[in-house]
């Protein structure tokens, strides 16, 4: 999955996401279970918006993603945050944003320079991995680099969302920069959704549209499966929440938040 085309329009198509609010929520969860956390991994960081918001909250952020195109957008976004869209500032605006390190790595091949105090994985990135063995490798790699007491906070789309909300539906996005038709096909086996996206980008100079396409698949994992991934990686499940809250999960919860923690070795 390269997301070559998707990377160009990702921010426009996810404009409904309140990134400062999401960053504040992740920060509150991290502080609840590891209040001294400072070095943070943003796993599958995409175009880096959440990384920047977490850096503003004082974390030393490392953002990793498998897509070079996504990280190219992230680097541009970081430069704009530091120096302004037209680079009108001579000095960087925020030393924490300046320290953000972006690395091009698949989640299952995570390789950090040292250990970390917290990790987040947002916007159903885990669901994009449809092979259970690969998902287990992701949890194993994150666990390897967590300090004792460090937390891994991640969200997943629920089986309910895949079956009742995303499955067999068509979504149309009419944005200034692109017209997108998003078609989903639900597969009951493994609760997977095949997603086919067609992008129509207007070229004013020629009065024509250029069509590009991208396809990928998302898989929903049951609560039992997620708990097994966590347990096998040597982490402890400490909390499960619904929809960026501290509320319990309901039958119709669409996004589930899991909090796993690296055990502290007893002396």
N, C-alpha and C positions, 0 to 999 in steps of 0.2 A: 504494500500500500504506500504509494508515494505522495498522494494528495497534491500532485503538481498543479492542477487547475484550481482545486478547492482552496489551496493556500492563498491564491490571489483574491478570493472573494470571501474568505472565512470570516473576517471581522464584520463585513457587511451583513452576512447571513446569521451571525450570532449577536446582532446588535441589541437583542432583548436581554442579554445577560448583564446583570449589574455586577461588574467585576469588583468595584470597591466594597460592595456589600458582601460578596462571596469571600473576598480576602479577609474582611473583618470577622466573618463567621469562622473560617479556618483558623484564624488567629485565636479566637476565643476557645475553640476546641483544643488547640495545641496548648494554650496556657492552662487549661483545666487539668491536663494530664502531665505536662512537662513545662512548668512555668519558666524555666531557665533556658529554654531552647533559643539558639541564635543562628546556627547554620541550617539552612533549609533546602531541600530538594523539591523542585517543581517538576514532577515526572510527567512526560508527554506534554510539555509546556505550550506546544502549538506556536502561535504568533506572539507569545510572551506577555500578554496583557496582565494575566494574573501574577506572573513573576514580578512585574514592575510594581503592582499594587502591594504585594507582600514585602518587597524591598522598602517601600515607603513606610511600612509598619515597623521597620528596624531589623529585618532579617538579612543575613548574608545569603543570597539566593544563588543556587545553581539550577539552571533550567536545561532539561535534556529532552530531545525529540528525535525521532528517526527520520523526519523530513527536512532535508536541507532547504527546501522552499519555505517551509514554515519558519525555520530559524532565520532565514534571510529577512522575512517580514519582521521577526522579533528584533533583530539587530537594528533595523531601520527605526522601529518603534522606540527602542532604547535610546538611540541617538536623538530622536525628536524630543523625548522626555527630558534629556539632559541639556540640549542646546536649543530647543525650539524647532518648529517645523521648517523655518527658514534659516536655522542656525544663527539666530540673532544674538545668542548669548555666547560670550567668549569663554566663560567658566562653567563647568557642569553644575546643574541645579541641585543635585542630591548625591552625596557620596555613596549612599547605599545603592542607588540605581546604577551608579558608575561601576560598582563592584560586581554586578550581576554577571555571571559566567554562563554562556550558552554552549552546550556540547551536543554534537550530532551523534546520537546513540539510540538504537532500538531499546525498548524497555527491558527486554530479556537479556540484553548484553550490557546492562548498566555497569560502569566502571568509574568509580569516583576516585579523587586524589586523596581522600581521607574519609573519616567518619562524619556523620551528620546527626543533628538533634531532632530533626523532624522531616517528614516527607509528605507531600500532598500529590494527589492524582485526581484531576477534576474533569468534569464534562464527559463522563462515560468513556474515558479512554480505555479502561479495562474491557468494556464491552466490544471494542474494536478488535480484540484478540479472540479469535473463535476456537483456538486449539487449547484444550485444558492443560496439556503439558507445558505449553509456552506460558500460559498464565501462571502456572506454578513456578516456573523459572523466574518470572518477574518478581513474585513475592520473595523468592529465595534471594535474589540479588539485592532487593531493597533491604531485607533483613540483615544481610551481610554487612551493609555499610551503616546501619543504625547503631548509635551508641546505646549502652544499657540505659533504659528509661525513656529512650526516644520513641516518638509516636509516628505511625503511618496513618494518615487520614485520607480516605478515598471515597469517591461516589461511584455508584453503578445504576444504570437503568434497571428497573425491576421487570420481572416477567410480566406483570400486569401492564406496564407501559408498552412493552413490545407487542403484546397480544391485542390490547384494547385501544392503544393510541397511535402507535407507529404503523402497525401491521396493515398491509393492503390498503394504504391510503396514499393520496397524491397531495403534495404541498407545492404551492406556487409562491415565489418570492419576486416581487417587482421592485427592484432597487434602481437608484440612479445609475449605478455603474454596471448592473447586470440584471438580466431576467433569467430566473432559474426555475426549472421544473424538476421536482424531487419526487420520484416514484418508488414506493416501497412494496415488496412482496414478502409476506410473512410465511415462515416455514415452521410448522409446529414442532418438528424435531429439533431439539436443542434451543427452541425459542429464538430462532434467528430471523433477522430481517435483512433481506437483500435490498440495497439502496442504490438506485440509478439516478444520477444527476445530469441534467443537460443545461449548460450555460450558454446564454445568448448575449454576446457583448457587442454593443453598437459602436461602429466606427463612423464618426460624424463626417470625416473627410471624404469617405466614399459612399456614405448613406447606405451602408450594408451592415448586416449582423454576421458575426463569426460564431459558429456553434462548436463547443467543445464538451466532452462528456467525461464523467468519472463514475466509477462504481466501487462500492465496498460493502462489507457485511458486518452487522453487529449481532452479538449473541448475548442473551440475558442468562445469567447464572442464578441458580436458586440460592437461598440463604444457606442451605446445608453445604453446597459446593464452596461458597465464599468462606464459610467458617473452616472448611477443610484446607483451603489454600493457606489461610492464616496459620492454622495449627501446624501444618507440615513445614512451614517456613521457620518455625521456632518462635513465633510471636504469640502474644496473648490478645484475644479479643476483649476489649474493655468497654465498648459501647457501640450501639447501633441506633441511628437516629433517622428521622424522616425529613426530607426536603429542606436542608439547611436550617434545621431547628434542633432543639433538644427534646423533641416530642417522640413518642414511640411510633414505630412503623405500623401502618394500617393496610388493609387489603388492597386499597386503591392508591397507595403511595407510589409515585412514579420514579422518584430518585431516592436512593437509600444511601446513607452515610455510614461508613464503618470506621471505627477507630481501633487500631491494633498497636500494641506496645511491646518493645523489646524488654524482656525480663532483666531485672537487676540481679546480678549474681550475689548470692549470700556469702558473707565472709565466714 
